[in-house]
């Protein structure tokens, strides 16, 4: 009988020690955060990109600007948060004209290009020196 009580006590003490170790290990392991479990595409913000070219078309009703560079053409949407700049001066959409050279900073969102900032470039002047004078 003493042997049976001793065996039960040993089994009980062993069980308690084992369960305590498992509980302690679970408490020291931090739970997985939502950021770690979420797919990377939903947690990373859209990357800011740039595109430069000449304005091909302006559509105030649709809030779109089409910019062309060579054979490449992109249509950008804009909203009330889009900044229109010329140098350090802030402008408005109405200041833009077809043919102006611009640089558009944009983010691609759901397959569309959302303009964050449209900067009008100064026209490049060609400073060719005349070679009419001859040196002898």
Steps between C-alpha positions, in 0.01 A plus 500: 500500500785736585645425159176597322471831687865572425447425127192726486684783679795465262269508196319806637822691569638410156176615330501833685863563410437416134188723474681788676785481246256510206310798647823690566619440144171626352511817707857585392416468129338825377184456297530562126413859415255593228778662297696176488200294396373743235624466143781740405297661220243643742748639752751666268396844376500571128840612376530858374613513137572776245414547135606797287371611163273746320133544581301335221150551637331664799154397619366707790166315510665159542790648700758344268830607347654307211878533480700377199869423469599357165275200435417466870180657629350494850168626630509642852202570720516790744296615798479789747820382671711509181754785498566693180833683506712719276836543666422596859162653409184303556267498201161349420380249242363790295855636452601189302499512121537235232864463395650611835786286627417350839628250751232303679566334835242225532400177668354202321180399676282219371644527150451878477751782534411748774690830469636633829696792351520650152799729441519717189852500354656814363550473123856420410672771300772401264793733548688441178791731443532639156813405317493789257817648636814344368823507685809561293 
